[in-house]
């Protein structure tokens, strides 16, 4: 299986738990790709980058995304040419967040973009969303609403924060376990 692991706003493929997850998946014999998404963070740029990365993997793709790249993945899925196997989203959201600049301005074009959730779901049969119960950026009701739009399984991680390294997450074993159960 092929895994595309995507970072969020102002992020890096070398941050958070991304290198750890890629290493664990590769130990299991899977192929992983962790692209640097464009610094010029617009929906069109990120959708294009996601599509190119999915194409580079050549099929049987599962996307693992964090924060803003969860919504970017959904925007990509509206018009995807091939079905994904599954999507695993950490700290996802689809509405304006109570965050500071420049993050607020960078996220706004994504949350304002029109999205057809039925098309998103038609291009991926399985969604699992993770959220920290004390995320300082994505309130629980917003995370839950995002998961509901996808008819996703919703997993809450106690004291998870934003499920990033600032919250102490350089490993996310709950995510790996969920992936292994779907395999």
Backbone as numpy.savetxt, mean C-alpha at the origin, in Angstrom:
# Nx Ny Nz CAx CAy CAz Cx Cy Cz
5.76 -16.43 -6.97 4.91 -15.26 -6.97 5.80 -14.02 -6.97
5.28 -12.94 -7.50 6.00 -11.67 -7.58 5.36 -10.64 -6.66
6.20 -9.93 -5.93 5.71 -8.93 -4.98 6.27 -7.56 -5.32
5.38 -6.59 -5.40 5.74 -5.20 -5.57 5.50 -4.51 -4.24
6.56 -3.94 -3.65 6.49 -3.32 -2.33 6.66 -1.82 -2.52
5.65 -1.06 -2.11 5.61 0.38 -2.39 5.63 1.23 -1.12
6.45 2.26 -1.14 6.56 3.21 -0.03 5.51 4.31 -0.17
5.38 5.13 0.87 4.42 6.22 0.87 5.06 7.58 0.60
4.32 8.62 0.90 4.72 10.01 0.67 6.10 10.29 1.27
6.97 10.88 0.46 8.32 11.27 0.87 9.11 10.08 1.41
8.74 8.87 0.98 9.36 7.67 1.49 10.45 7.13 0.59
10.90 5.94 0.96 12.00 5.29 0.25 11.79 3.78 0.29
12.22 3.07 -0.74 12.12 1.61 -0.70 13.05 0.99 0.33
13.96 1.79 0.89 14.89 1.30 1.90 14.38 1.57 3.32
13.23 2.21 3.45 12.72 2.59 4.77 11.79 1.55 5.37
11.43 1.83 6.61 10.43 1.06 7.35 10.75 -0.44 7.34
9.78 -1.25 7.07 9.89 -2.71 7.07 10.06 -3.28 5.67
10.21 -2.42 4.66 10.25 -2.87 3.27 11.44 -3.80 2.97
12.68 -3.44 3.36 13.79 -4.36 3.08 13.63 -5.70 3.81
13.16 -5.64 5.05 12.95 -6.87 5.82 11.94 -7.77 5.12
10.79 -7.22 4.71 9.75 -8.02 4.06 10.28 -8.61 2.75
10.97 -7.80 1.96 11.53 -8.31 0.70 12.46 -9.49 0.98
13.31 -9.37 1.99 14.22 -10.45 2.34 13.49 -11.72 2.75
12.45 -11.56 3.55 11.67 -12.73 4.00 10.97 -13.41 2.83
10.39 -12.61 1.93 9.70 -13.17 0.78 10.68 -13.85 -0.17
11.85 -13.27 -0.33 12.87 -13.88 -1.19 13.37 -15.20 -0.61
13.46 -15.30 0.72 13.84 -16.56 1.36 12.82 -17.66 1.04
11.58 -17.26 0.82 10.52 -18.21 0.49 10.46 -18.51 -1.00
11.38 -17.92 -1.76 11.46 -18.19 -3.19 10.69 -17.23 -4.08
10.21 -16.14 -3.52 9.45 -15.17 -4.30 10.38 -14.08 -4.85
9.92 -13.45 -5.89 10.63 -12.32 -6.49 10.02 -11.03 -5.94
10.87 -10.05 -5.60 10.35 -8.78 -5.09 10.94 -7.62 -5.87
10.19 -6.54 -5.88 10.63 -5.29 -6.49 10.20 -4.17 -5.57
11.14 -3.27 -5.23 10.87 -2.13 -4.36 11.33 -0.86 -5.09
10.50 -0.33 -5.96 10.93 0.84 -6.73 10.89 2.12 -5.89
11.72 3.07 -6.28 11.60 4.43 -5.75 10.53 5.11 -6.58
9.41 5.44 -5.97 8.35 6.14 -6.70 8.81 7.56 -6.99
8.28 8.18 -8.05 8.74 9.51 -8.44 8.65 10.54 -7.32
9.70 11.33 -7.19 9.72 12.43 -6.20 8.67 13.48 -6.57
8.39 13.62 -7.87 7.30 14.49 -8.32 6.01 13.70 -8.10
5.51 13.79 -6.88 4.41 12.95 -6.42 3.07 13.47 -6.92
2.65 12.93 -8.06 1.32 13.21 -8.59 0.64 11.87 -8.86
-0.68 11.85 -8.88 -1.35 10.58 -9.20 -0.88 10.00 -10.53
-0.79 10.80 -11.58 -0.37 10.28 -12.88 1.03 9.66 -12.82
1.96 10.35 -12.16 3.33 9.83 -12.07 3.39 8.52 -11.29
2.69 8.46 -10.18 2.74 7.25 -9.37 1.98 6.11 -10.02
0.83 6.39 -10.64 0.08 5.34 -11.34 0.94 4.76 -12.46
1.60 5.63 -13.22 2.48 5.17 -14.30 3.62 4.30 -13.74
4.24 4.75 -12.65 5.35 3.99 -12.06 4.88 2.63 -11.55
3.70 2.58 -10.95 3.16 1.31 -10.47 2.90 0.38 -11.65
2.30 0.92 -12.71 2.03 0.11 -13.90 3.30 -0.44 -14.53
4.33 0.39 -14.61 5.61 -0.06 -15.17 6.22 -1.16 -14.30
6.13 -1.00 -13.00 6.69 -2.01 -12.09 5.92 -3.32 -12.17
4.60 -3.25 -12.25 3.79 -4.46 -12.41 4.21 -5.16 -13.71
4.37 -4.37 -14.78 4.81 -4.93 -16.06 6.18 -5.57 -15.98
7.10 -4.94 -15.26 8.45 -5.48 -15.10 8.44 -6.85 -14.41
7.48 -7.05 -13.53 7.40 -8.32 -12.80 6.80 -9.43 -13.66
6.05 -9.08 -14.68 5.61 -10.06 -15.67 4.45 -10.96 -15.30
3.66 -10.65 -14.33 2.48 -11.46 -14.01 2.55 -12.06 -12.61
1.42 -12.59 -12.17 1.27 -13.19 -10.84 1.80 -12.23 -9.76
1.25 -11.01 -9.78 1.76 -9.93 -8.92 0.84 -9.69 -7.73
1.48 -9.53 -6.58 0.82 -9.08 -5.36 1.48 -7.77 -4.97
0.66 -6.78 -4.62 1.21 -5.49 -4.20 1.08 -5.37 -2.68
2.17 -4.91 -2.08 2.20 -4.56 -0.66 2.51 -3.07 -0.62
1.61 -2.29 -0.04 1.77 -0.83 -0.08 1.60 -0.22 1.31
2.26 0.92 1.49 2.19 1.64 2.75 1.70 3.06 2.51
0.77 3.50 3.36 0.31 4.87 3.42 -0.24 5.35 2.07
0.30 6.41 1.50 -0.25 6.97 0.26 -0.20 6.00 -0.91
0.77 5.09 -0.93 0.83 4.19 -2.08 -0.33 3.19 -2.09
-1.04 3.04 -0.97 -2.24 2.21 -0.96 -3.29 2.82 -1.88
-3.55 4.11 -1.72 -4.52 4.78 -2.57 -4.00 4.87 -4.00
-2.72 5.13 -4.18 -2.15 5.16 -5.54 -2.35 3.81 -6.23
-2.20 2.73 -5.48 -2.44 1.39 -6.05 -3.90 1.26 -6.48
-4.82 1.75 -5.67 -6.24 1.68 -6.03 -6.52 2.51 -7.28
-5.91 3.67 -7.38 -6.07 4.49 -8.59 -5.53 3.75 -9.81
-4.41 3.07 -9.65 -3.86 2.24 -10.72 -4.84 1.13 -11.10
-5.41 0.46 -10.10 -6.28 -0.69 -10.33 -7.55 -0.35 -11.10
-8.00 0.87 -11.05 -9.20 1.25 -11.80 -9.09 0.90 -13.27
-7.89 1.05 -13.82 -7.69 0.85 -15.25 -6.60 -0.17 -15.55
-6.34 -1.06 -14.60 -5.28 -2.05 -14.78 -5.59 -2.96 -15.96
-4.54 -3.35 -16.67 -4.68 -4.23 -17.83 -4.66 -5.71 -17.43
-4.14 -6.00 -16.24 -4.06 -7.38 -15.77 -4.49 -7.44 -14.30
-5.06 -8.56 -13.93 -5.48 -8.75 -12.55 -4.27 -8.91 -11.65
-4.38 -8.37 -10.45 -3.39 -8.65 -9.41 -3.86 -9.87 -8.63
-2.93 -10.53 -7.98 -3.30 -11.68 -7.16 -3.92 -11.23 -5.84
-3.30 -10.22 -5.20 -3.80 -9.70 -3.92 -3.12 -8.37 -3.65
-3.71 -7.62 -2.71 -3.11 -6.37 -2.22 -3.14 -6.39 -0.70
-2.01 -6.03 -0.13 -1.86 -5.89 1.32 -1.50 -4.44 1.59
-2.36 -3.75 2.32 -2.19 -2.32 2.55 -1.95 -2.04 4.03
-0.96 -1.21 4.32 -0.64 -0.81 5.69 -0.84 0.69 5.81
-1.68 1.11 6.75 -1.95 2.53 7.02 -2.54 3.23 5.81
-3.46 2.57 5.14 -4.10 3.14 3.95 -5.22 4.11 4.30
-5.49 4.98 3.34 -6.56 5.98 3.51 -6.99 6.48 2.14
-8.19 7.09 2.10 -8.71 7.61 0.84 -9.40 8.95 1.05
-9.00 9.66 2.08 -9.57 10.99 2.31 -8.52 11.90 2.94
-8.82 13.18 2.92 -7.89 14.17 3.46 -7.59 13.86 4.92
-6.31 13.99 5.28 -5.88 13.67 6.63 -5.51 14.93 7.40
-5.60 14.87 8.73 -5.19 16.00 9.55 -3.66 16.01 9.75
-2.93 16.27 8.65 -1.46 16.27 8.67 -0.93 17.64 8.26
0.34 17.86 8.53 1.00 19.13 8.21 1.53 19.16 6.79
1.88 20.36 6.36 2.57 20.54 5.09 4.00 20.04 5.23
4.62 19.56 4.20 4.14 19.48 2.82 3.33 18.22 2.53
3.21 17.32 3.52 2.52 16.05 3.29 1.07 16.29 2.86
0.40 17.23 3.48 -1.01 17.49 3.15 -1.17 17.83 1.67
-0.34 18.73 1.16 -0.43 19.13 -0.26 -0.03 17.99 -1.19
0.92 17.18 -0.78 1.33 16.05 -1.61 0.24 14.99 -1.70
-0.48 14.77 -0.60 -1.53 13.76 -0.58 -2.82 14.21 -1.25
-3.10 15.49 -1.20 -4.40 16.01 -1.64 -4.79 15.62 -3.06
-3.91 15.70 -4.06 -4.33 15.30 -5.41 -4.79 13.84 -5.49
-4.24 12.99 -4.66 -4.64 11.59 -4.66 -6.03 11.41 -4.07
-6.28 12.06 -2.93 -7.59 11.88 -2.28 -8.70 12.61 -3.04
-8.34 13.59 -3.85 -9.35 14.30 -4.66 -9.62 13.61 -6.00
-8.74 12.69 -6.40 -8.91 12.00 -7.68 -10.16 11.12 -7.64
-10.94 11.13 -8.71 -12.13 10.25 -8.73 -11.71 8.79 -8.75
-12.47 7.98 -8.04 -12.15 6.56 -7.99 -13.43 5.73 -8.02
-13.40 4.70 -8.84 -14.53 3.78 -8.96 -14.13 2.50 -8.22
-14.62 2.37 -7.00 -14.22 1.26 -6.14 -14.62 -0.09 -6.73
-15.71 -0.16 -7.48 -16.10 -1.44 -8.08 -15.08 -1.86 -9.13
-14.53 -0.91 -9.89 -13.48 -1.25 -10.85 -12.21 -1.69 -10.14
-11.88 -1.01 -9.05 -10.70 -1.39 -8.27 -10.83 -2.85 -7.83
-11.98 -3.19 -7.25 -12.19 -4.54 -6.73 -12.28 -5.58 -7.84
-12.69 -5.17 -9.03 -12.78 -6.13 -10.13 -11.41 -6.54 -10.65
-10.37 -5.78 -10.32 -9.03 -6.08 -10.81 -8.11 -6.70 -9.76
-8.69 -7.01 -8.59 -7.93 -7.68 -7.53 -8.92 -8.41 -6.63
-8.79 -9.72 -6.49 -9.79 -10.48 -5.73 -9.63 -10.43 -4.21
-8.46 -9.98 -3.72 -8.22 -10.08 -2.28 -7.50 -8.83 -1.78
-8.08 -8.20 -0.77 -7.47 -7.04 -0.10 -7.42 -7.31 1.39
-6.27 -7.02 1.99 -6.13 -7.07 3.45 -5.50 -5.75 3.88
-6.16 -5.07 4.81 -5.69 -3.76 5.28 -5.27 -3.84 6.75
-4.12 -3.24 7.04 -3.60 -3.16 8.40 -3.63 -1.70 8.84
-3.92 -1.51 10.12 -3.91 -0.16 10.68 -3.41 -0.22 12.13
-2.68 0.80 12.51 -2.30 0.93 13.91 -3.43 1.59 14.67
-3.69 1.13 15.88 -4.81 1.69 16.65 -4.52 3.09 17.17
-3.29 3.55 17.03 -2.92 4.88 17.50 -2.11 5.63 16.44
-2.50 5.46 15.18 -1.80 6.11 14.08 -1.93 7.63 14.22
-0.80 8.36 14.27 -0.87 9.81 14.44 -1.29 10.55 13.17
-1.33 9.85 12.04 -1.67 10.49 10.77 -3.01 10.02 10.21
-3.28 8.72 10.31 -4.49 8.14 9.74 -5.41 7.70 10.88
-6.42 8.51 11.22 -7.35 8.13 12.28 -8.03 6.79 11.97
-8.36 6.05 13.00 -8.93 4.72 12.85 -10.18 4.71 11.96
-11.05 5.71 12.09 -12.26 5.72 11.28 -11.94 5.88 9.79
-10.90 6.62 9.47 -10.50 6.80 8.07 -9.87 5.51 7.55
-9.06 4.85 8.35 -8.46 3.57 7.95 -9.55 2.51 7.74
-10.51 2.48 8.64 -11.60 1.51 8.52 -12.46 1.79 7.30
-12.72 3.06 7.02 -13.50 3.44 5.84 -12.80 2.98 4.57
-11.49 3.16 4.51 -10.71 2.72 3.36 -10.87 1.21 3.16
-10.70 0.44 4.22 -10.85 -1.01 4.14 -12.27 -1.40 3.71
-13.26 -0.69 4.21 -14.65 -0.98 3.86 -14.92 -0.76 2.38
-14.35 0.30 1.81 -14.52 0.57 0.37 -14.00 -0.60 -0.47
-13.01 -1.31 0.05 -12.40 -2.44 -0.67 -13.00 -3.78 -0.27
-13.95 -3.79 0.66 -14.46 -5.04 1.22 -13.31 -5.89 1.73
-12.35 -5.23 2.36 -11.11 -5.88 2.79 -11.21 -6.42 4.20
-10.40 -7.43 4.45 -10.18 -7.85 5.82 -9.42 -6.71 6.50
-9.79 -6.36 7.73 -9.21 -5.22 8.42 -8.55 -5.71 9.70
-7.24 -5.53 9.78 -6.46 -6.02 10.92 -5.87 -4.82 11.66
-6.20 -4.70 12.94 -5.71 -3.60 13.76 -4.52 -4.09 14.58
-3.45 -3.32 14.55 -2.25 -3.65 15.31 -2.16 -2.70 16.50
-2.23 -3.29 17.69 -2.19 -2.49 18.92 -0.86 -1.74 19.02
-0.97 -0.46 19.34 0.21 0.43 19.44 1.04 0.43 18.16
0.37 0.29 17.03 1.05 0.21 15.74 1.48 1.54 15.16
0.90 2.63 15.67 1.22 3.93 15.08 0.94 3.91 13.59
1.84 4.50 12.81 1.68 4.56 11.36 2.31 3.33 10.68
2.62 2.32 11.47 3.23 1.08 10.97 4.49 1.38 10.16
5.28 2.29 10.70 6.53 2.69 10.05 7.66 2.64 11.08
8.86 2.96 10.63 10.01 2.88 11.54 9.91 3.90 12.67
9.28 5.06 12.42 9.09 6.03 13.50 8.22 5.46 14.62
7.38 4.49 14.28 6.53 3.82 15.27 7.17 2.53 15.77
8.43 2.29 15.38 9.15 1.12 15.84 9.03 -0.10 14.94
8.52 0.08 13.73 8.29 -1.06 12.84 9.31 -1.11 11.71
10.38 -1.87 11.95 11.32 -2.21 10.89 11.08 -3.65 10.44
10.19 -4.33 11.16 9.70 -5.67 10.82 8.19 -5.62 11.02
7.45 -6.33 10.21 6.00 -6.38 10.37 5.54 -7.83 10.20
5.80 -8.67 11.22 5.51 -10.10 11.09 4.04 -10.41 10.86
3.14 -9.56 11.35 1.71 -9.79 11.11 1.40 -9.75 9.62
2.07 -8.86 8.90 1.89 -8.76 7.46 2.43 -10.00 6.76
3.63 -10.42 7.12 4.20 -11.61 6.52 3.31 -12.82 6.77
2.79 -12.94 7.97 1.90 -14.05 8.29 0.64 -14.04 7.42
0.06 -12.86 7.22 -1.13 -12.74 6.38 -0.81 -13.11 4.94
0.35 -12.70 4.46 0.76 -13.06 3.09 0.90 -14.56 2.98
1.55 -15.19 3.94 1.76 -16.64 3.91 0.42 -17.40 3.92
-0.58 -16.86 4.61 -1.90 -17.51 4.66 -2.60 -17.42 3.31
-2.36 -16.33 2.56 -3.01 -16.16 1.26 -2.31 -17.01 0.19
-1.01 -17.27 0.38 -0.28 -18.09 -0.60 -0.89 -19.47 -0.64
